[in-house]
């Protein structure tokens, strides 16, 4: 019983220390996806506009 409690304590401390880092990594990845999507949308719009400008 004592050994199990020690393992749980170590796991809790590990999660307590690693939790903010894991949250930050997930947040950065989400922001990167949003930036990538915005960049792709802008490039698509620019290609569409240049195609119409060349045809006019």
C-alpha positions in Angstrom: 0.0 0.0 0.0 2.8 2.4 0.9 4.6 1.7 -2.4 1.4 2.4 -4.4 1.0 5.7 -2.6 4.6 6.6 -3.4 4.1 5.9 -7.1 0.9 8.0 -7.1 2.7 10.9 -5.3 5.5 10.8 -7.9 3.0 10.7 -10.7 1.1 13.7 -9.2 4.2 15.8 -8.8 5.3 14.9 -12.4 1.9 16.0 -13.8 2.0 19.1 -11.6 5.3 20.1 -13.1 4.7 18.9 -16.7 1.1 20.1 -17.0 1.8 23.8 -17.8 4.4 22.8 -20.4 2.0 20.4 -22.1 -0.7 23.0 -22.1 1.6 25.5 -23.6 2.7 23.1 -26.3 -0.9 22.4 -27.2 -1.7 26.1 -27.3 1.3 26.9 -29.6 0.3 24.1 -32.0 -3.3 25.5 -32.1 -2.0 29.0 -32.8 0.4 27.6 -35.5 -2.6 25.9 -37.2 -4.6 29.1 -37.2 -1.7 31.1 -38.7 -1.1 28.4 -41.4 -4.8 28.4 -42.3 -4.9 32.2 -42.5 -1.8 32.2 -44.7 -3.2 29.6 -47.0 -6.5 31.5 -47.3 -4.6 34.7 -48.1 -2.5 33.0 -50.7 -5.6 31.5 -52.3 -7.3 34.8 -52.4 -4.3 36.5 -53.9 -4.1 33.8 -56.6 -7.8 34.2 -57.3 -7.5 38.0 -57.6 -4.4 37.8 -59.9 -6.3 35.3 -62.1 -9.2 37.7 -62.5 -6.9 40.7 -63.0 -5.1 38.9 -65.8 -8.3 37.9 -67.5 -9.7 41.5 -67.4 
